Amino acid sequence: MYMERKLLSVYELTTKIKFLLESSFPYLRVIGEVSNIKTSSLGHTYFTLKDDLSQINCVFFNSKRSLYLPKDGERIIVHGRISVYERSGQYQIIVEVIEQAGKGALWLAFEKLKEKLKKEGLFDEKHKKPLPFFPESVAIVTSTKGAAKEDLLRTLPDIEITIFGARVQGEGSSYEIASRIYEINRLPKKPDIIIVARGGGSLEDLWSFNEEIIARAIFSSKIPIISAVGHEIDFTISDMIADIRAPTPTAAGHMISQIRQKMKERIELAGKGLLSKTKNIISKERITLDHLYNSFVFKRPRLKIEEYYQEIDELSEKAKRALLVVLEIRKNKLTNTTNIFKIRVNNILLSFHKRLASLEKIISLDPTSILKRGYSITYKDKIIIKDQAQVKDKDKIRIKFYKGEIYAEVQSNGS
């Protein structure tokens, strides 16, 4: 005789099964391969997680907020809980977190460190150092055997480069990279920019650049740092904390080359303007000199003036050569160099005007020159005697020669 059992509706049975499953598996981690993944218009993602022997449905609510969503065929680990969808009676996993199988621990460590450094403010823009206007030297921290070094050497042919070799992968590599950064900052002659570089690779290959020791070294650097790690799709902690992130080592080289090229163009443009102004000044002064040269006063010292003309031409050529050298100097020296050049030109013109003034004095009659020719000047009570009638017998007089003077007494004025 069968024992009488309580009659259950489908809903009641499903509810009991749901309760038993959810209470038995409040939290679980399951590994498998993704298939049939799709996302609804509301942002919920549905997929099947399977292995060689079985499969289970999964639902990831509000999946748009996730940093990572898998693709069909990827092997993943899901974190979540078991539930039963009562309408269809199917059990499924309600997913809370998805991580790539084999990379989950690294991914979580990456997120943990990123959040820590973010809270400390190490990613803030206010800490980012600008690149110099005209970088002349670069220190590269990378493997001496990697392609990144060759890419940078190829894209930076006209700049001083120093390679600081370090392993960029494997145990101890993060310590080597950080040590190199500290070493460069202690150099007596520091480079203008540091590039930390390596080629692309998997998350494990690039993991050294997600270590805290490198993050701290980059942040403490007094020299601007460009992080050029991996390919464009790769993103590391080093990229986030560096002053500039370049998607590839080659891109970092092009970035610096473009800065230098733009500055050269600006210096060249400014130099042309300065040269034009200088030529105008010289041209105006030459016209003035020509006018003075052709005047009556300067006819006699013609030979001397011609010598001065030659000297001005030589100085003008020297000034032009000096200007061409100045144009190659970095922008931040351009203003001082311009001022120095103007001072030089002004000093040249001032010196020339002084010499012209000396020539005027040569032309004019100088009493000293008269005395030198044998004449003398006679004074009576500081008054120059021009007429015999100005003196009488017994008057005291002073006679001034070119060198020295005498005092005398008039015996007879002959009148």
C-alpha positions in Angstrom: 0.0 0.0 0.0 1.4 3.3 -1.0 1.8 5.9 1.6 -0.2 9.0 0.9 2.1 11.9 0.0 1.3 15.5 -0.3 0.4 16.6 -3.7 2.7 19.4 -5.0 2.1 21.8 -7.9 4.9 22.4 -10.4 5.5 25.8 -8.9 5.8 24.4 -5.4 8.2 21.7 -6.5 10.3 24.2 -8.4 10.4 26.5 -5.4 11.6 23.7 -3.1 14.3 22.7 -5.5 15.3 26.4 -5.8 15.6 26.7 -2.0 17.6 23.5 -1.7 20.1 24.6 -4.5 20.5 28.1 -3.3 21.0 27.1 0.3 23.5 24.4 -0.7 25.5 26.6 -3.0 25.5 30.1 -1.6 28.7 31.0 -3.4 30.8 29.1 -5.9 33.5 29.4 -8.6 33.1 27.4 -11.8 35.6 27.1 -14.7 34.5 26.3 -18.3 34.4 27.4 -21.9 32.0 30.1 -23.0 29.4 29.5 -25.8 26.3 31.2 -27.2 27.0 34.5 -25.4 24.7 37.4 -26.0 23.8 40.7 -24.3 20.2 42.0 -24.1 19.2 45.6 -24.7 18.9 46.0 -20.9 22.6 45.2 -20.5 22.2 41.6 -19.2 24.5 39.0 -20.6 23.5 35.4 -21.1 25.8 32.5 -22.0 26.5 28.8 -21.6 29.5 27.5 -19.6 30.5 24.1 -20.7 33.3 21.4 -20.5 33.7 18.1 -22.3 31.0 16.4 -20.2 28.3 18.9 -19.3 27.1 22.5 -19.6 25.2 25.0 -17.5 23.4 28.3 -18.3 24.7 31.6 -16.8 23.3 35.1 -16.5 25.3 38.2 -15.7 23.0 41.0 -14.8 24.2 44.6 -15.4 27.2 43.2 -17.3 28.0 46.6 -18.8 29.5 47.7 -15.5 32.1 44.8 -15.8 35.7 45.6 -16.9 35.8 42.3 -18.8 33.3 40.3 -20.9 34.3 37.0 -22.5 33.9 35.9 -26.1 32.7 32.6 -27.4 35.4 29.9 -27.0 37.2 31.7 -24.2 38.0 29.7 -21.0 36.8 31.6 -17.9 36.1 31.4 -14.2 32.8 32.7 -13.0 32.0 33.7 -9.4 28.4 33.6 -8.3 25.6 31.5 -6.9 23.2 28.8 -8.1 19.6 29.7 -8.7 16.5 28.3 -10.5 14.6 30.2 -13.1 11.1 29.3 -12.0 9.4 30.0 -15.3 11.4 27.4 -17.2 12.4 25.3 -14.2 16.1 25.4 -15.3 18.9 25.9 -12.8 21.6 28.5 -13.7 24.5 30.4 -12.3 23.9 34.0 -11.4 27.3 35.5 -12.2 28.8 38.3 -10.1 32.4 38.3 -11.4 34.1 36.9 -14.5 37.9 36.4 -14.8 39.9 34.8 -17.5 41.1 31.3 -16.6 44.8 31.3 -15.8 44.8 35.1 -15.5 42.3 35.6 -12.8 44.7 36.1 -10.0 46.8 38.5 -12.0 43.7 40.5 -13.1 42.5 40.8 -9.5 46.0 41.8 -8.4 46.1 44.4 -11.1 42.7 45.9 -10.1 43.7 45.8 -6.4 46.9 47.8 -7.0 45.3 50.1 -9.4 42.6 51.0 -6.8 45.2 51.5 -4.1 47.4 53.8 -6.2 44.3 55.7 -7.4 43.2 56.4 -3.8 46.7 57.7 -3.1 46.4 60.1 -5.9 49.3 58.8 -8.0 47.3 58.9 -11.2 46.2 62.5 -10.7 47.0 64.9 -13.6 48.5 67.4 -11.3 51.5 65.1 -10.8 52.2 64.7 -14.5 55.4 66.4 -15.7 55.4 68.0 -19.2 58.0 67.0 -21.7 60.7 69.6 -22.4 60.3 71.9 -25.4 63.4 70.6 -27.2 64.6 67.3 -25.8 68.3 66.7 -26.6 69.0 63.5 -24.6 66.9 60.4 -23.8 67.6 57.5 -21.4 65.9 54.2 -22.5 65.2 51.5 -19.9 64.6 48.3 -21.8 66.1 44.9 -22.7 69.3 45.2 -24.7 68.2 42.3 -26.8 64.6 43.3 -27.5 62.9 44.8 -30.5 61.9 47.8 -28.5 65.4 49.1 -28.4 65.9 48.8 -32.1 62.6 50.5 -32.8 63.6 53.5 -30.6 67.0 53.8 -32.1 65.5 53.8 -35.6 63.0 56.6 -34.8 65.4 58.8 -32.8 68.4 59.1 -35.1 69.4 62.7 -34.3 69.3 62.7 -30.5 71.7 61.6 -27.7 70.5 58.2 -26.5 71.7 56.1 -23.6 70.5 52.5 -23.1 70.0 51.3 -19.5 69.6 47.5 -19.9 67.2 45.6 -17.7 65.2 42.5 -18.0 61.6 43.3 -18.9 60.1 39.9 -18.1 60.4 37.3 -15.4 61.3 37.2 -11.7 63.4 40.1 -10.5 62.8 42.2 -13.7 60.6 44.7 -12.0 63.4 45.4 -9.4 65.9 45.9 -12.3 63.6 48.3 -14.1 62.9 50.3 -10.9 66.6 50.4 -10.0 67.5 51.8 -13.5 64.9 54.6 -13.0 66.4 55.5 -9.7 70.0 55.3 -11.1 69.1 57.7 -14.0 67.7 60.2 -11.5 71.0 60.2 -9.6 73.1 61.0 -12.6 75.1 64.3 -12.5 74.1 65.0 -16.1 70.5 64.0 -16.3 68.7 63.2 -19.6 65.7 65.3 -20.7 63.4 62.2 -20.9 63.2 58.6 -19.7 61.5 56.0 -21.9 60.5 52.7 -20.2 59.8 50.3 -23.0 59.2 46.7 -24.1 57.3 45.0 -27.0 54.0 43.4 -26.8 53.0 40.2 -25.0 50.5 38.4 -22.8 49.4 39.7 -19.5 52.0 37.5 -17.8 54.7 38.8 -20.1 53.9 42.4 -19.2 53.3 41.8 -15.6 56.5 43.4 -14.4 55.1 46.7 -15.4 52.1 46.1 -13.1 54.3 45.8 -10.0 54.1 48.4 -7.3 57.9 48.9 -7.1 58.0 50.2 -10.7 54.9 52.4 -10.1 56.7 54.0 -7.1 59.9 54.5 -9.1 58.1 56.2 -12.0 56.1 58.5 -9.6 59.2 59.6 -7.7 61.2 60.4 -10.9 62.1 64.1 -11.3 62.6 63.4 -15.0 59.6 63.1 -17.3 58.9 59.5 -18.1 57.2 58.0 -21.2 55.8 54.5 -20.7 55.9 52.6 -24.0 54.9 49.1 -23.0 53.3 46.5 -25.3 51.0 47.2 -28.1 48.2 49.7 -28.4 45.6 47.4 -26.8 47.9 46.7 -23.8 47.5 48.9 -20.7 49.6 48.6 -17.6 50.0 50.4 -14.2 53.2 51.9 -15.6 51.1 53.5 -18.4 48.7 55.0 -15.9 51.3 56.5 -13.6 53.8 57.7 -16.2 53.8 61.3 -17.4 53.0 60.3 -20.9 51.7 56.9 -22.3 52.8 55.9 -25.8 50.9 52.9 -27.3 54.2 51.3 -28.6 58.0 52.0 -28.4 57.9 53.2 -32.0 55.2 55.7 -31.1 57.3 57.0 -28.2 60.1 57.7 -30.6 57.9 59.5 -33.1 56.4 61.5 -30.3 59.8 62.9 -29.3 60.9 63.4 -32.9 57.7 65.4 -33.6 58.4 67.6 -30.6 61.9 68.4 -31.8 60.7 69.0 -35.4 58.1 71.5 -34.3 60.5 73.3 -32.1 63.1 73.4 -35.0 60.5 75.0 -37.2 59.5 77.6 -34.6 63.2 78.4 -34.0 63.9 78.7 -37.7 60.9 81.0 -38.2 61.9 83.2 -35.3 65.5 83.2 -36.6 64.4 84.3 -40.0 62.5 87.2 -38.4 65.4 88.2 -36.3 67.8 88.0 -39.2 65.5 90.2 -41.2 65.3 92.8 -38.4 69.0 92.7 -38.0 69.6 93.3 -41.7 67.2 96.3 -41.6 69.1 97.8 -38.7 72.4 97.3 -40.5 71.0 98.7 -43.7 69.7 101.9 -41.9 73.0 102.4 -40.1 74.9 101.9 -43.4 72.8 104.7 -45.0 73.6 107.0 -42.1 77.3 106.1 -42.4 77.2 106.8 -46.2 75.7 110.2 -45.5 78.4 111.1 -43.0 81.1 109.7 -45.3 80.0 112.0 -48.2 79.8 115.1 -46.0 82.4 117.8 -46.3 83.7 117.3 -42.7 84.8 113.7 -43.4 86.4 114.1 -46.8 89.9 114.3 -45.5 89.8 111.2 -43.2 88.4 109.2 -46.1 91.0 106.5 -45.7 90.2 105.9 -42.1 86.5 105.7 -42.8 87.1 103.1 -45.5 88.9 101.1 -42.9 86.0 101.4 -40.6 83.6 100.3 -43.4 85.7 97.2 -43.9 85.6 96.5 -40.2 81.8 96.9 -40.1 81.5 94.4 -43.0 83.6 91.9 -41.1 81.7 92.4 -37.9 78.4 92.1 -39.8 79.5 88.8 -41.3 80.6 87.5 -37.9 77.2 88.6 -36.5 75.4 86.7 -39.2 77.5 83.6 -38.5 76.8 83.9 -34.8 73.1 84.2 -35.5 73.1 81.0 -37.6 74.6 79.2 -34.6 72.1 80.7 -32.2 69.2 79.4 -34.3 70.3 75.8 -33.5 70.0 76.3 -29.8 67.0 75.2 -27.9 64.0 77.6 -27.6 64.5 78.4 -23.9 67.9 80.0 -24.8 66.5 81.9 -27.8 65.4 85.1 -25.9 68.7 85.5 -24.0 70.7 84.9 -27.2 68.6 87.5 -29.0 69.3 90.1 -26.3 73.0 89.4 -26.4 73.1 89.8 -30.1 71.2 93.1 -29.9 73.7 94.3 -27.3 76.6 93.4 -29.5 75.1 95.3 -32.5 74.4 98.3 -30.3 78.0 98.2 -28.9 79.4 98.0 -32.4 77.4 101.1 -33.5 78.2 102.9 -30.3 81.9 102.2 -30.8 81.7 103.5 -34.3 79.9 106.7 -33.3 82.6 107.3 -30.7 85.3 106.9 -33.4 83.4 109.3 -35.6 83.3 111.8 -32.8 87.0 111.5 -32.4 87.5 112.3 -36.1 85.4 115.5 -35.6 87.8 116.5 -32.8 90.8 115.9 -35.1 89.3 118.2 -37.7 88.6 121.0 -35.2 91.4 123.3 -33.9 92.8 122.1 -30.6 94.9 124.6 -28.5 97.1 121.8 -27.4 97.9 121.0 -31.0 98.9 124.7 -31.5 101.2 124.6 -28.5 102.8 121.4 -29.7 103.8 123.3 -32.9 105.9 125.8 -30.8 103.5 128.4 -29.9 102.7 129.6 -26.4 99.8 131.3 -24.6 100.4 134.4 -22.3 98.1 135.0 -19.4 97.7 138.0 -17.1 95.5 137.3 -14.1 94.0 134.3 -16.0 93.2 136.5 -19.0 94.8 135.6 -22.3 97.0 138.5 -23.6 96.1 139.2 -27.2 97.4 142.8 -27.5 100.6 144.5 -26.3 98.5 147.3 -24.8 97.0 144.8 -22.3 100.2 144.9 -20.2 102.6 147.5 -18.8 106.0 147.6 -17.2 106.4 145.5 -14.0 103.2 143.4 -14.7 103.3 139.8 -13.7 102.5 137.4 -16.5 102.3 133.6 -17.0 103.5 131.9 -20.3 102.0 128.4 -21.1 104.0 126.1 -23.4 103.1 122.7 -24.8 104.9 121.2 -21.9 104.9 123.3 -18.7 104.7 127.1 -18.1 106.8 130.0 -16.7 106.1 133.2 -14.8 107.7 136.5 -15.9 107.7 140.2 -15.3 107.3 142.8 -18.1 110.5 144.9 -18.3 109.3 147.0 -21.2 106.3 146.6 -23.4 108.0 148.4 -26.2 105.2 151.0 -26.6 
